[in-house]
Amino acid sequence: MMRAVEDRAVFGAGEVVVTQDAVHEEHELRQRVMDRLTRAVSANGGVISREELSAFDLGGGSTRRLVDAYGAGIWNPKDLKATLSIVSSPDGPYDDREIDGGLFRYDYRVGSTQGQNTKLRRAMELDLPIVLLRKIAPGVFVPVFPVYVVEDDREAHQFVIALDESLRFLRDPLHPTTDERRYAERITKQRLHQPEFRGRVIRAYSTRCAVCRLAHGELLDAAHIVDDSDADLGQPVVSNGLSLCTLHHRAYDRGFLGITPDYEVRIDSALLDEVDGPMLRHGLQEMHGQRLGLPARRVDRPDRDRLAWRWARFGAASA
């Protein structure tokens, strides 16, 4: 593995020499990619398309491909020393999955321990960050980044991926302590589960707030109808979510705004009687009685039983 005090590293029988300057340049490029990716994903409500990834805008008139042109899961640009991105697809042929302890296993590309796997192994050796693209629909991905390759399980033909920089420093990633496991699982929820839920929900609502129709992805959240702490009803599925702007998300969570099982918006009666500025009047009071904007696909629409459960809580709080 590359160490900060070394001025070069040599890999394999091919005597591939990588200087410290070259690694530094790759770090800078990857940081630039990820900074731009953060902005793009935020504007898109948490997702990005294959089309955008194929000629990703790095600013200053330059672009870079961030995904393999032919659909391979591992993208190894010729001009880079290591893999730049990996794709994980729930309907693909590979056994990509979380493992106990909050880490993630990523299968080798079949046919060899070398080939495209070599540069992914190199990312581990050089401690270079990569992008994990979680496919949620054809040509649509939720990017998770930066992630790091922390183990190479040659016997199982799998790489182990840390989904957060802090998880790179676990003493033994495959055998974490109880405290390390709890921490890693919490990080994985924040870095993998929550972004996927947000991306699926906001995309289902065509990147609009279900209450006011605001269409700025940066200002939209995926709100749970039933909180994910509820093991029975709180699953991270689109039908347990609502695409809400930050104002209406906060109002929904604080009990100022409710939604009936018939998809109508209600505002707390005490709030309706208040006299304040235009934000209260236009942002909340005028939403009272509005019909909720719904996803086009019926399967994505809010589950009426969950809405009824939440509506009962709203009614009890307003009584």
ABEGO torsion letter per residue (X at the ends): XBBAABABBBBEAAGBBBBAAAAAAAAAAAAAAAAAAAAAAAAAGGBBBAAAAABBBAEGGBBBBABBAAGBABBBBAABABBABBBBBAABABBBBBBBGGBBBBBBBBGBABEAAAAAAAAAAAGBBBBBBBBABBGBBBBBOBBBBABBBAAAGBBBBBABAAAAABABAABBBAAAAAAAAAAAAAAAAAAAAAAAAAAAAGGBBAAAGBABAAABBBBBABBAABAAAABBBAAABBBBBAAAAAAAAAGABBBBAAGBBBBBAAAAABBBBAAAAAAAAAABGBBBBBBABAAABBBAAAAAAAAAAAAAAAX
